[in-house]
Amino acid sequence: KRFVNKKYEYIFVSNYLHTSMTRKTTDIRQEEIKQAVLDIIYTDGLKNLSTHNLAKRIGMSEGSIFRHFPTKQDIILSIINDVQNDFIGQLRNVSNSVGDPETRLKNFICATIEYLTDNKGITMLIFSEASHNNDATLKSQLQKIFNSQKELVSKIILDGITAGTWDNQIPVENLAMLYMGIPVSLNIELILSGGEFHTDNYCNRMMQLM
């Protein structure tokens, strides 16, 4: 009897430890949810973004999703915060880096293309949500991201003009706006190519355009 009790105690503890070890943390689950949101938008379109499809995509119940994010807006805002921290943070590092302006500009453009390629669906998501729902909070966050990109790329251009790399007659504001069109053209390229294209070639083309 003692042996049998010990055996079942061992099985219980082993199952408990296995469940505890394989249970994913909240941070991991939140990342999975956000990635699934972007995947659905990119592959199936914004109209198919529902909690049912989201739960099915990641193998969770709809109730479990709302334990990690109380509302759909919370998911969107979390994605936008990631853009602010990861994407804008990376661009800021490139803009403030030491090196010749031409190299920094190319690195800046390539960083933009690589991030948006690795996170397909972000541009479609945040702009569609902000315009469709007329959400003031989303619009405010998007404005910050938009302004940050313009300021950081403008700094590189101004540094190049000061260094004599580029003509001082260059309209910096216009050139910064040209850069802002890269995400739009990239989205078109991704859709038409089915997501399969060479980022290096695209980066070189955008650099030549600038």
N, C-alpha and C positions, 0 to 999 in steps of 0.2 A: 504493500500500500504506500509506504514511504517512497519507494522507488517510482511508482506511478505518479504520485503527487509531484515529485521533483521533476519528472519528465514533462508533465503538463505545465509546470511552472516555467521550465526552460523554454518550451514552445511558446508560451504567452509572452515571455520577456523578449524572445527572438523576434516574434512578429511585431511587438511594440517598437523595438529598436529599428527593425526594417522599415516600418511605417514612418517613424520619426526621421530616419535618415533620408527617405525618398520624398518626404513631404517638402514641397517647394516653399521658399520664403515669400513673404508679401512682395518684396522688391522684384524677385524673379517673375512672379505672377503678373505684376503690374507691367513689366517689360514685355511679357508675352502678349498681354492684352493690347498694349499700344502697337506692337508690331503687327498683330492680327488686324487691327483697325486699318493700318496703312496697306496691308496686303489685300484686304477686301476692296478697299477703295481703288487700288491700282488694277486689280485683276477683274473685279466684278462691277465696279462703279459705285459712286456715292449712294445711289438709290438703294443699293443692296446692303448698306451698312445698318444692320439691326442687331439687337442683343441676341436674338435667336441664331443668326448667322455667325455672330462673334463667338457665342458659346460653342457652337458646332465646330468652328475652325480650330479652337484651342482645347476642345475636350473638357469643357467646364459647364456647370449649370449656369443659367442666367442669374440665379440668386448669388452664386459665388462671385460673379463679375461685380455685382453691386456691393459686395463686401469689401472689394478692393478699391472700387471707385463708386461713390454714392450716386453720381449722375453721369450722363454722357458728356456733359460739358466739362466735368472734372477730367475725363480722359483726354479731351481735346486740349484743355489748358495744360495738362501735364506734358503732352507732346510739344506744345509751343514752348514750355519752359525748357524742355530738352534742346529744342532748336536754339533758344537763347544761350543756354549754357555751353552746349557742345559745338554747334555750328558757328555762332557769332564769336564764341570764345576762341575757336581755332582761327577764324579770320582775323581776330584782333592780334593774335600772336604773330601771324604772317605779316600783317600791316606794320607792326612795331618791331619786326625783326631787323637784324643788321644785315645789310647786303645791298647790292645795286637795285634801283627801282624796277628795272625791267624784269629781273629775276623774281623779285617780290610780287610784281603784278601777275606774272605767269603762275606762281605758286598760289596766289590768291584765287585766280580763276580756276585752277585745277582743284583746289580744296573745295570750292563751290560745287563743281561738277561731280566730284567724288562723293561728297556728302549727299547730294540730292539723288545720285544714282543708287547709293547704298540704302537710302530711305525713300524709295519710290512711293508716291502717293501723298507726301507731305504738302507739296505746293497745292495740289488739288483740294486737299482736306481743309487746310486753314483758310484759304481764300473763299472756298465755297461755303464753309460754315459761317464765316464772318458776314458775307454778303447775303446769304439766304436767311439767316436768323436775325440779321441786323443787331448783332450782339456787341454792345459797347465795350465790354471787357476784352473780347477777342480782337476787336478792331484796335483797341489801345495797345495790346501786346504786339499785334502785327505792325503797327506804326513804329514801335520801338525797334523791331527787327529790321524793317525797311530803312529807317533812318541810320541805324548802326552800319548796315552794309554800305550805304552811300557815303557816310563819313569815313569809313575805313579805306574804301577804294579811292576816295578823293585824296586822302592823306598820301597814298603811294604816288598818285599822279602829281600832286604838288611837290613832293620830294624829288620826283624826276625832273620837274621844271626847274626847281632850285638848283639841282645838280647839273643842269644843262643837258640832260639826256633827251628831253622833249622840248618842243617849241613852247615858248611862254605865251603864245597866242591861243593855245589849246583851250576850248571852253570846257572847264573841268566839270561843271554841272551836267553838261550834255553827255560827256564821256561816262560819267558815273551812271547816268540814266541808261546808257547803252549797255553797261555791265548788268544793270537790273533786269534787262530783257533776256539774259542768259537762261534763268530758270524757266521762262515761258517757252523758249525755243527748245530747251532740253526736254521738257515734257512732251512736246510734239514729236521729237526724235524718238523718245522712249516708246511712245504709243505706236508710232509707225513701224518701228523696228522690233516691236514685241519685247523691248527691254534688252535686246542683244546688240550692242555696239561698242566700239573701242573708245574708252574715255580719254586715252592719250591723244588720239586723233582729233577728238572733239575739242579737247583742251587747246591743242595747237591751232585749230581753226578759229576758235574764239579769241585767242591771243593775237592772231593775225588781223582779225577784224578790229580789235581794240587799237 
